[in-house]
């Protein structure tokens, strides 16, 4: 019995310290911080810009029909589409700051604020945190954190476990 408890304590301590090793690095998605690739202001408009990331990764901010999403571009120029706009149909906007969760300077997850206008009242929006795992071979949304008092803390916990989670399917 004591051996079981001791093993559990050691495993818990090891897991907690491994997760605690992740650090947060923030980058901007403001238009001024990104290099414009294409822009068309006509009608609902469209925009595509490349924003700086972490560890050689970049973020491609895409807007069309007053909806936004992001793609991840790896250091080897491989593109992963996160398709945020397929989760919610309302008008949407990516937050101006992205949180990268890194381990020894290498991105392992990304937390992006995603503001979605209400279906009945486009002036009222809901602010989700989209959690994506990041790697050279796969990047995808693994979790969506609903608004709440501990939204940021929940997002970091989810992001730190993102590499073990399957890609989320759109509802």
C-alpha positions in Angstrom: 0.0 0.0 0.0 2.8 2.4 1.0 4.6 1.6 -2.2 1.5 2.4 -4.3 1.1 5.7 -2.6 4.8 6.5 -3.1 4.7 5.7 -6.7 1.6 7.8 -7.2 3.3 10.8 -5.5 6.4 10.4 -7.6 4.3 10.2 -10.8 2.2 13.2 -9.9 5.3 15.2 -9.1 7.0 14.2 -12.3 3.9 15.0 -14.4 3.4 18.3 -12.7 7.0 19.4 -13.2 7.0 18.2 -16.8 3.9 20.3 -17.5 5.2 23.3 -15.5 8.2 23.4 -17.9 6.0 24.9 -20.6 6.3 28.6 -21.0 4.1 31.3 -22.7 5.4 33.4 -25.5 3.0 36.0 -27.1 2.9 37.2 -30.7 0.6 39.8 -32.4 -2.0 39.3 -35.1 -2.5 43.1 -35.5 -2.4 44.1 -39.1 0.6 46.3 -38.5 2.6 43.4 -37.1 1.8 41.1 -40.1 3.0 41.2 -43.7 0.1 41.6 -46.1 0.0 38.8 -48.7 -3.3 39.8 -50.3 -6.1 42.3 -49.5 -9.4 43.1 -51.2 -11.5 45.7 -49.5 -14.5 45.4 -51.9 -17.8 44.1 -50.6 -17.3 42.0 -47.5 -13.5 42.1 -48.1 -10.8 39.6 -47.8 -7.3 39.7 -46.2 -4.4 37.3 -45.9 -1.4 38.2 -43.8 1.6 36.4 -42.4 2.3 37.1 -38.7 5.4 36.3 -36.8 5.3 33.2 -34.6 7.8 31.4 -32.4 10.6 28.9 -33.1 10.4 29.5 -36.9 6.7 29.0 -37.0 4.4 31.6 -38.5 0.7 32.4 -38.4 -1.3 33.1 -41.5 -4.3 35.3 -40.6 -7.1 34.8 -43.1 -10.3 36.9 -43.4 -13.2 36.6 -45.7 -16.9 37.6 -45.5 -16.2 39.2 -42.1 -15.0 35.9 -40.6 -11.4 35.0 -39.6 -9.3 32.0 -39.1 -5.6 31.1 -38.9 -3.2 28.6 -40.5 0.0 27.5 -39.0 3.1 27.6 -41.2 6.0 25.4 -40.0 9.7 26.3 -40.4 9.7 23.9 -43.4 6.9 26.0 -44.9 4.2 23.2 -44.4 0.7 24.7 -43.9 -1.8 23.4 -41.4 -5.3 24.9 -41.7 -7.0 25.3 -38.3 -10.4 26.2 -39.8 -11.7 28.1 -36.8 -14.6 29.4 -38.9 -15.9 25.9 -39.4 -16.7 25.7 -35.7 -19.0 28.7 -35.5 -20.9 30.3 -38.4 -21.2 33.9 -37.1 -19.0 36.8 -38.0 -15.7 36.3 -36.2 -12.4 37.9 -35.3 -9.1 36.4 -34.0 -7.8 38.2 -30.9 -4.9 40.6 -31.4 -2.5 38.4 -29.3 -1.7 34.7 -29.6 -0.2 32.7 -26.8 2.2 30.0 -27.8 3.0 27.3 -25.2 6.6 26.3 -25.7 8.8 23.6 -24.3 12.5 24.6 -24.4 11.7 27.3 -27.0 9.8 24.9 -29.3 6.0 25.5 -29.8 3.8 22.6 -28.6 0.5 24.4 -28.5 -1.3 27.6 -29.4 -4.0 29.5 -27.6 -6.0 32.0 -29.7 -8.9 34.1 -28.7 -11.8 33.8 -31.1 -14.6 36.3 -30.9 -17.8 35.2 -32.6 -20.9 37.4 -33.1 -24.2 36.2 -31.9 -26.7 34.7 -34.4 -29.5 37.0 -33.3 -27.4 40.1 -32.3 -24.2 40.6 -34.2 -23.3 43.4 -31.7 -23.0 40.8 -29.0 -20.2 38.3 -29.2 -18.9 35.3 -27.4 -15.1 35.0 -26.7 -13.8 31.4 -27.0 -10.2 30.3 -26.5 -9.2 27.9 -29.3 -6.5 25.4 -28.3 -4.4 23.8 -31.0 -1.5 21.4 -30.8 1.5 22.4 -32.8 4.2 20.2 -34.3 6.2 19.8 -37.6 3.9 17.0 -38.7 0.5 18.0 -37.3 -1.4 21.1 -36.1 -5.1 21.1 -35.4 -7.7 22.3 -32.9 -7.9 20.0 -29.9 -10.2 22.0 -27.6 -12.4 25.0 -27.3 -12.6 26.7 -23.9 -15.9 28.4 -23.2 -16.0 31.8 -21.5 -15.7 31.7 -17.7 -13.9 33.1 -14.7 -11.0 30.6 -15.1 -10.9 30.5 -18.9 -7.2 31.4 -19.3 -6.1 28.9 -16.7 -8.2 26.2 -18.3 -6.8 27.0 -21.7 -3.2 26.7 -20.4 -3.9 23.3 -18.8 -5.5 22.1 -22.0 -2.7 23.5 -24.2 -0.1 21.8 -22.0 -1.8 18.5 -22.6 -2.6 19.2 -26.3 0.1 16.9 -27.8 -1.8 13.9 -26.3 -5.2 14.9 -27.5 -6.9 14.0 -30.8 -7.9 16.6 -33.3 -11.3 18.0 -32.6 -14.0 17.5 -35.2 -16.3 20.4 -36.1 -19.7 20.0 -34.5 
